[in-house]
Amino acid sequence: MPLDRRDAIRRMLLGAAGALAMSPLSGCVASAMGGTPDLVWGRRGLSDGRFLKPRAMAIDPEDQLYIVDTTGRIQVFDADGQHLRTWKTPETANGRPTGMIFDGQRKRLLVADTHYYRMLAFTAEGEIVPEEQIGGTSGDGPGEFAFVTDIAIDASGCRYIGEYGASDRIQRFAPDGQFMTQWGGTGREIQRFVRPQSLMVDGDTLWIADACNHRVQRYDISQTEPKWIGSWGHEGKQLGEFYYPYGIDIDEDGTVLVCEYGNQRVQRLTPDGDPIASWGAPGHGPGQLYQPWGLVIDSKRRVHVLDSNNHRVQRFYLPG
């Protein structure tokens, strides 16, 4: 599509979204953040390009999307939803992955193989790299895991791996996979977690979607031992409140996007948790969501939302 036509469509969509911001939409507000998606793609099915409850999504520096569903398939698409390739995780009988990230420095897709207590590493083409696996043993010792939720990577290549179940905690590993430190534990108090479902590193800050505590926590990771910065959010349906936040990403302007599995919406907030906008509503139509699991932001500041129980992806533009 020519750039001038794309820009015209973008302005039209943002204008429509701004109009929608004036009225409630099933208890949520469709704002100028993108009340109307510019692209909706995917459908239920087992063939290439279709999904069965997709559970995690990652994006690489070329804006290719990696999506895993409850069949254990990892499918790769371009940013417009065109299927590129498919492979499967090695084992699925116990359960399927719920988190992924693409390591752009090493060109590896890192997968939270949740029910096998490990982080798997694949090349971008789908070849497994066994020597880069972390974990594989159930337990609460260093380098052991309960149910792995997600992985984040800092600028030095350290991995941060979340888990839930017997030990709701974060473990930090050196670039070579050696254990460095751990923190957290199950609880409602600050600095504890109940299912830290999504992790994201932005500079020296680790952001954690503390899903079953319905809040976001963040840590300074500039030193070996992370330092707690603060937390915000609590259970609810109003703006600035959460109901099972399952996905988190940080825009280039520093604002925070949070995907809520329970409230079936995406919120945009300041780094201190003040709400800016909200998008989505329960349902099956464009701009509506059914138990979304995650989101990523591409190089053009388009937000791709993993609309899990609608078996699809929706894309919208951030303003500005």
C-alpha positions in Angstrom: 0.0 0.0 0.0 1.5 3.5 -0.9 2.5 5.5 2.1 0.1 8.4 1.5 -2.8 5.9 1.3 -1.7 4.2 4.5 -1.4 7.5 6.3 -4.8 8.5 5.1 -6.3 5.2 6.4 -4.4 5.7 9.7 -5.8 9.2 10.2 -9.3 8.0 9.3 -9.1 5.2 11.9 -7.7 7.4 14.6 -10.5 9.9 13.9 -13.1 7.2 14.3 -11.4 6.0 17.5 -11.5 9.6 18.9 -15.2 9.7 18.3 -15.7 6.4 20.0 -13.8 7.8 23.0 -16.9 9.8 23.9 -19.1 6.8 24.7 -18.7 3.7 26.9 -18.3 0.3 25.2 -19.4 -2.6 27.4 -17.9 -1.0 30.4 -14.6 -0.1 28.7 -13.6 3.0 26.8 -12.5 2.9 23.2 -10.1 5.8 23.0 -7.8 7.5 20.5 -5.3 4.8 21.3 -7.0 2.7 18.7 -10.7 1.9 19.3 -10.9 0.5 15.8 -8.1 -2.0 14.7 -6.5 -1.4 11.3 -6.0 -5.1 10.8 -7.7 -8.3 12.2 -6.4 -11.7 11.1 -6.5 -15.4 12.0 -9.2 -17.9 12.7 -9.8 -21.1 14.6 -8.2 -24.1 13.0 -5.2 -26.5 12.8 -3.8 -25.6 9.4 -1.0 -23.0 8.8 -2.2 -19.5 9.5 -4.9 -20.6 11.9 -4.9 -21.0 15.7 -6.3 -22.9 18.6 -6.2 -20.6 21.6 -2.8 -18.9 21.0 -1.0 -18.3 24.3 2.1 -16.3 23.6 3.6 -14.0 21.1 7.1 -12.5 20.4 8.5 -10.1 17.8 11.9 -10.0 16.2 13.8 -6.9 14.8 12.3 -7.5 11.4 8.8 -7.3 12.8 8.1 -11.0 12.3 5.6 -12.3 14.8 6.2 -15.7 16.6 3.0 -17.2 18.0 2.5 -20.4 19.9 -1.0 -21.9 20.5 -2.4 -24.8 22.6 -1.3 -27.4 20.0 2.3 -26.6 20.7 2.9 -25.1 17.2 5.0 -22.1 16.8 4.0 -20.2 13.7 5.8 -17.2 12.3 4.1 -14.4 10.4 5.0 -11.0 9.0 3.5 -7.9 10.6 0.5 -8.1 8.2 -0.4 -11.7 9.2 1.1 -13.5 6.3 2.2 -17.0 7.3 6.0 -17.7 6.9 6.8 -21.0 8.6 5.8 -23.4 11.3 7.4 -25.8 13.8 6.4 -27.5 17.0 7.8 -27.7 20.5 9.4 -31.1 21.3 6.8 -32.2 23.9 3.2 -31.2 24.6 1.6 -34.0 26.6 2.0 -32.1 29.9 1.0 -28.7 28.6 2.0 -25.9 26.2 4.2 -22.8 26.4 2.7 -19.5 27.8 5.6 -17.1 27.2 8.2 -16.2 24.5 10.7 -13.5 23.6 13.0 -13.1 20.7 16.6 -12.4 21.6 17.7 -10.1 18.8 21.4 -10.2 19.8 21.7 -13.9 19.5 18.9 -14.4 17.0 17.1 -16.9 19.2 13.5 -17.4 20.1 13.3 -18.2 23.8 10.3 -20.1 24.9 8.8 -20.6 28.4 8.1 -24.3 28.1 5.7 -23.9 31.1 4.8 -27.5 32.0 8.3 -28.9 31.4 10.0 -26.5 33.9 12.4 -25.0 31.4 13.3 -22.3 28.9 13.9 -23.6 25.4 16.0 -21.9 22.7 15.3 -22.0 18.9 16.9 -20.4 15.9 14.7 -18.1 14.0 14.1 -20.9 11.5 12.9 -23.3 14.2 16.0 -25.4 15.0 16.2 -26.2 18.7 19.5 -25.3 20.4 19.7 -27.8 23.3 22.9 -26.3 24.8 21.1 -23.0 25.5 18.2 -24.6 27.4 17.8 -23.4 31.0 16.1 -25.6 33.6 14.2 -28.8 33.0 13.9 -30.0 36.6 10.9 -29.3 38.8 11.8 -27.7 42.1 12.4 -24.6 44.1 16.3 -24.6 44.1 18.5 -22.3 41.9 18.0 -23.2 38.3 14.9 -25.3 39.0 11.4 -24.2 38.2 7.8 -24.7 38.9 5.6 -23.6 35.9 7.6 -21.2 33.8 5.7 -18.1 32.6 7.9 -15.8 30.6 11.4 -14.6 29.8 12.9 -11.1 29.6 16.4 -10.1 28.4 18.5 -7.1 29.4 21.1 -5.3 27.4 24.0 -7.5 28.7 22.2 -10.7 27.7 21.1 -11.8 31.2 17.8 -13.7 31.2 15.0 -13.2 33.7 12.6 -16.1 34.0 9.3 -16.0 35.9 7.4 -19.0 37.3 4.2 -19.7 39.2 2.9 -22.5 41.3 5.0 -23.8 44.2 7.4 -20.8 43.9 6.1 -17.5 42.4 9.5 -15.9 41.8 11.9 -14.4 39.3 15.3 -16.0 38.6 18.2 -14.2 36.9 20.7 -16.0 34.7 24.0 -14.9 33.1 24.2 -14.9 29.3 25.9 -18.3 29.5 22.9 -19.7 31.5 24.5 -19.7 34.9 22.3 -18.9 37.9 22.9 -15.4 39.4 20.1 -14.6 41.8 16.4 -15.0 42.6 13.7 -13.0 44.4 9.9 -13.0 45.1 7.9 -15.8 46.5 4.2 -16.4 46.8 2.2 -13.7 48.5 0.0 -10.6 48.3 2.6 -8.3 49.9 4.7 -6.0 47.7 7.8 -7.7 46.3 5.9 -11.0 46.3 3.9 -12.5 43.4 1.0 -14.7 42.5 1.7 -15.8 38.9 4.2 -13.2 37.5 2.8 -13.9 34.0 4.6 -11.4 31.8 8.1 -9.8 32.0 9.6 -6.9 30.1 13.0 -5.2 30.3 13.2 -1.5 29.4 16.7 -0.1 30.0 17.6 -0.8 33.6 14.0 -1.6 34.6 12.3 -5.0 34.8 8.5 -4.7 34.5 6.4 -7.6 35.8 2.7 -8.2 35.2 1.8 -9.8 38.6 -1.3 -11.3 37.2 -3.2 -12.9 40.1 -2.4 -9.9 42.3 -3.9 -7.7 39.6 -1.0 -5.2 39.6 2.3 -4.3 38.0 5.6 -4.3 39.8 9.0 -3.0 38.7 12.6 -3.4 39.7 15.9 -1.7 39.1 18.2 -4.3 37.5 21.3 -2.2 37.1 23.0 -4.2 39.9 23.4 -7.9 40.4 20.7 -7.8 43.2 17.6 -6.2 41.8 16.1 -3.3 43.8 12.3 -2.9 44.1 11.1 0.4 42.6 7.4 0.2 43.2 4.0 -1.3 42.2 0.7 0.0 41.1 -2.8 -1.3 40.3 -5.3 -3.5 42.1 -8.3 -5.6 41.2 -11.1 -3.8 39.5 -12.7 -2.6 36.2 -12.0 1.1 36.3 -9.2 2.7 34.4 -5.9 2.1 36.3 -7.3 -1.1 37.8 -6.7 -4.6 36.5 -8.3 -8.0 36.3 -5.6 -10.6 35.5 -3.0 -8.6 33.6 -1.4 -11.2 31.4 0.7 -9.1 29.0 2.9 -6.0 29.2 5.0 -4.0 26.8 6.7 -0.6 26.9 6.3 2.0 24.1 9.3 4.0 22.9 7.8 7.1 24.7 8.0 5.2 28.1 4.3 4.6 28.4 3.2 1.1 29.6 0.7 -1.1 27.7 -1.1 -3.8 29.8 -3.2 -6.5 28.3 -5.9 -7.8 30.7 -7.1 -11.4 30.3 -10.0 -10.8 32.7 -11.2 -7.3 31.7 -10.6 -8.1 28.0 -9.0 -4.8 27.2 -5.6 -3.1 26.8 -4.8 -0.1 28.9 -2.1 2.5 28.3 -0.6 4.1 31.4 2.2 6.3 32.5 5.3 4.7 34.1 3.7 5.6 37.5 0.5 3.9 36.7 -1.7 6.8 35.8 -4.2 5.7 33.1 -4.1 7.4 29.7 -6.4 5.3 27.5 -8.1 2.0 27.2 -9.1 -0.1 24.2 -11.3 -3.2 23.9 -14.5 -4.7 25.2 -15.7 -8.3 25.6 -16.9 -9.8 22.4 -16.0 -11.2 19.0 -16.2 -8.3 16.6 -13.3 -6.0 15.5 -12.0 -4.0 18.5 -13.5 -6.6 20.9 -11.5 -9.2 22.8 -12.1 -12.6 24.3 -9.5 -13.4 27.0 -6.4 -11.9 25.4 -3.0 -13.2 26.5 -0.4 -10.8 25.3 0.7 -8.0 23.1 3.8 -6.7 21.3 4.8 -3.3 19.7 6.5 -3.3 16.4 9.0 -0.8 14.9 6.2 1.3 13.4 4.5 1.6 16.9 1.7 -0.7 15.9 0.3 -2.8 18.7 -0.4 -6.5 18.0 -2.8 -8.0 20.5 -3.1 -11.8 20.9 -6.9 -12.3 21.1 -6.6 -15.8 22.4 -10.1 -17.2 22.6 -11.1 -15.5 19.4 -8.2 -17.4 17.8 -6.8 -14.2 16.1 -4.5 -11.2 16.3 -5.7 -7.6 16.2 -3.5 -4.6 15.3 -3.9 -0.9 16.0 -1.8 2.2 15.9 -0.5 4.2 18.8 -1.1 7.9 18.3 1.6 10.4 17.9 
